[in-house]
């Protein structure tokens, strides 16, 4: 194998990815590995069970699919593809902006296009694998019920993933050209988040407007939708037929996807190097000698603060300036909009808003505050500075928790205010739920804290599945508790106990407790 | 040159020990006097950074005593932290904050009053040549600039003991000169500085006293002239003196273990 060649780079990338994966999946101690293995098996079974419930037996799909079925499958494919595109855009952004080994390779005499060609292929494989992983239970259930032709959905999904990566590269290259490297990073991350959510949310809005409910499936299966859809023999359904196993559409899809990806590699791999250099140059810009700034304005930033206030203000400033967080906040808000819209439309019709919006708000806020807590606690950029300050660890934790809680409530306050106007009791229940779910998520993050760079927040969930799992269970259980309290059910105590038990279990298994016990 | 108080210790370390998988610091005794610039030299893994991290409270010693201006740093860590500053070779700053915001944050952590913090911040940013970058986010600054921002942060609360771990890494000659001048000014105001460095030229020209640490023990200490004496006299450079002291310590250790 020639050093610096395509295969050599491919082997290099594979080795790094493999070791990374092994560290994440295997090297977590025997007990955790066992939990992980059991969890994976249980999750696989659960996903197949869910898939078998979600998918109705559609035996007519292969021979003579109805317009209704074609609309449904096409909509699902469109949703899957927007998610793939979103993920691919994130991956391409990282390829441009994450320094890691880029400087070493760009400073070597090896042509950098080879590395980027390999990295584009690696992105295509990653997006493909993740998509197949999610789609597999549904494809398997369809294959089991309707025959082996549905196995064609595997290569079809792979083709869609390759197309998504090719499109993401094109979009990023266009953004670099149009708005420059400085703005591209932020806008690409926000755009990726919006693209990933927009189709689902758009469908929900359409469903609310046409059918008065958030049920996307009912909307897609409606008579109006079927009436306006093209006939089953239309070319419009080519992609759908490819997924359903028709040989010609499938072959064309794969050919088109491979050609698209290949073309993008040939045309743009060589441009990634200069783009990466341009992206790096943004991070090392030089100050303009602005006489006003140097003489008048620059020292006006000091305020009288206690250590706690200083910590809170610092956390908020960093959170405000975090593009990832802004994009995630935007997505959280986007996902809440249909529920809020429905609530607004249905308010006069007597539907109880509490049962609809309260659990949504609490679940979303729990997840959101978990992310904030990770950034504030594990993603501290200057841990030694904080540790060497004359502030007790308890005061530091208190200030960080307050920063997280206030940040969470601030983000969700427009929804709380809207709810307050409609149903003050429900608003109060939601506020209490948000604070409790946020506190639980923060506590879990504190017990499982592991110092890492803020930029690694994307890997927060893969780095510790236990925290992700317990955080999710706790916030969902609190959401259920709040919804049941709002609806006046005495059984609300049951999810509350589940939540407390989950948090307690997280504490019992936490490294922080083990450390304290030493 | 600053006035050194001969009998007053800014930092007093007694019988300090820390073991990881092997002893990193092994019964270390060390004293830095008020107004003194003390440089700690040692090979990689000799125990320099471990010692300083124990002084700053970043590591808990297995045994020993640490006093900072007569404050027991182990019994009253917050009291000790109030009067000292730690600066490592990796700048402890926030990419998304500007230098002014960073100084404001550090001043807040140390509870410095606003007017005082503002005056000191302005002076420090000016003297360290950071004024044109004061409102630029730190992610846009070069490594040397970031190091200077971190130094400004370490000094904004006017510490009495300044602890520096390889502070000149990444600084150009001009910046290094500015940093030295700022530190000398602090010494004249009655502070003390303890610093590790591998740049022996800096140690030779800046230090009032030099300590040489090897295998977690202080094997020699004194002015450059005193160290030369310990190493066998002559007019040798600090590099020669250092290598000679380390070599003779290795010989002694080897003889003791029979190797």
Interface residues (C-beta under 8 A of the other chain):
Chain A: X282 X283 X284 X285 X287 X288 X289 X290 X293 X294 X297 X298 X299 X300 X301 X302 X303 X304 X305 X306 X307 X309 X310 X311 X313 X314 X317 X318 X321 X322 X381 X382 X383 X384 X385 X386 X387 X388 X389 X390 X391 X392
Chain B: X56 X57 X58 X78 X79 X81 X82 X84 X85 X86 X88 X92 X93 X94 X95 X96 X97 X98 X100 X101 X103 X104 X105 X106 X107 X108 X109 X110 X111 X113 X114 X117 X118 X121 X122 X125 X131 X132 X133 X134 X135 X136 X137 X139 X140 X141 X142 X153
